[in-house]
Amino acid sequence: MSAPSAFDWVSDELARRTGLSDLEARGTLRLLLKDAGIDSKLVNRSQLIVVVARLLPATLTKLRVPDPRAVCDQIGQALQSAELLQPHQSSPEDVFGRLGRR
């Protein structure tokens, strides 16, 4: 089995550690990334580390998750050593190449 994307990994950890459903965890993370101006399909580990440390605790507090700071610290620490797929970032040449094939 291949490694998960950074987004999938954090979503799974968020669901596992908070009691949120998989759908709630993915939606929560997707909205946080959108608010930060980051595409969830292209987010990388270092961007997620910042989002988990700085934005996620306030959101988990609003969702009444017990001890949101500890949850975020645990996810952030585990994220640093997790084996993840790197997002594919299209270069301008890739985009124009795909357009030329149509």
C-alpha positions as CSV (number, residue, x, y, z in Angstrom):
1,M,0.0,0.0,0.0
2,S,1.3,3.5,-0.9
3,A,1.7,6.3,1.6
4,P,-1.2,8.6,2.0
5,S,-1.2,12.3,1.0
6,A,-0.5,14.8,3.7
7,F,-4.1,15.9,3.6
8,D,-5.5,12.4,4.0
9,W,-3.1,11.6,6.8
10,V,-4.0,14.7,8.8
11,S,-7.7,14.1,8.2
12,D,-7.4,10.5,9.4
13,E,-5.5,11.5,12.5
14,L,-7.9,14.3,13.2
15,A,-10.9,11.9,13.1
16,R,-9.0,9.3,15.2
17,R,-7.9,11.7,17.9
18,T,-11.1,13.9,18.2
19,G,-14.0,11.6,17.7
20,L,-15.1,13.6,14.6
21,S,-16.4,11.5,11.8
22,D,-14.2,11.0,8.7
23,L,-16.4,13.4,6.8
24,E,-16.3,16.0,9.6
25,A,-12.6,15.8,9.9
26,R,-12.0,16.2,6.1
27,G,-14.5,19.0,5.8
28,T,-13.0,20.9,8.8
29,L,-9.5,20.6,7.4
30,R,-10.6,21.5,3.9
31,L,-12.3,24.7,5.2
32,L,-9.2,25.7,7.2
33,L,-7.0,25.3,4.2
34,K,-9.4,27.2,2.0
35,D,-9.5,30.1,4.5
36,A,-5.6,30.0,4.5
37,G,-5.6,30.1,0.7
38,I,-4.2,26.6,0.3
39,D,-5.5,24.0,-2.2
40,S,-6.2,20.8,-0.3
41,K,-4.9,18.8,-3.3
42,L,-1.6,20.6,-3.3
43,V,-0.9,21.1,0.4
44,N,2.4,19.8,1.7
45,R,3.7,18.7,5.0
46,S,5.2,22.0,6.1
47,Q,2.0,23.9,5.2
48,L,0.0,21.5,7.2
49,I,2.3,21.7,10.2
50,V,1.6,25.5,10.3
51,V,-2.2,25.0,9.8
52,V,-2.3,22.4,12.6
53,A,-0.3,24.5,15.0
54,R,-1.9,27.9,14.4
55,L,-5.4,27.5,13.0
56,L,-6.7,24.1,14.0
57,P,-6.7,24.7,17.8
58,A,-9.3,27.5,17.6
59,T,-11.5,25.5,15.3
60,L,-11.4,22.4,17.6
61,T,-12.3,24.7,20.5
62,K,-15.4,25.9,18.6
63,L,-16.2,22.2,17.9
64,R,-15.9,21.5,21.7
65,V,-13.1,19.0,21.3
66,P,-11.5,18.3,24.7
67,D,-8.0,19.7,25.0
68,P,-7.6,20.9,21.4
69,R,-4.0,22.2,22.0
70,A,-2.8,18.8,23.0
71,V,-4.6,17.1,20.1
72,C,-2.9,19.6,17.7
73,D,0.5,19.2,19.3
74,Q,0.2,15.4,19.0
75,I,-0.8,15.6,15.3
76,G,1.9,18.1,14.5
77,Q,4.6,16.0,16.1
78,A,3.5,12.8,14.4
79,L,3.2,14.7,11.1
80,Q,6.8,15.6,11.1
81,S,7.9,11.9,10.8
82,A,4.9,10.5,8.9
83,E,5.6,8.8,5.6
84,L,3.6,10.8,3.1
85,L,3.2,11.1,-0.7
86,Q,4.4,14.5,-2.0
87,P,1.6,16.4,-3.8
88,H,2.0,16.6,-7.6
89,Q,2.5,20.2,-8.5
90,S,2.0,20.9,-12.2
91,S,4.5,23.1,-13.9
92,P,3.3,25.5,-16.6
93,E,4.8,23.1,-19.2
94,D,2.7,20.2,-17.8
95,V,-0.5,22.3,-18.0
96,F,0.1,23.4,-21.6
97,G,1.1,19.9,-22.6
98,R,-2.2,18.5,-21.3
99,L,-4.1,21.3,-23.1
100,G,-2.3,20.6,-26.3
101,R,-3.5,16.9,-26.2
102,R,-7.1,17.9,-26.3
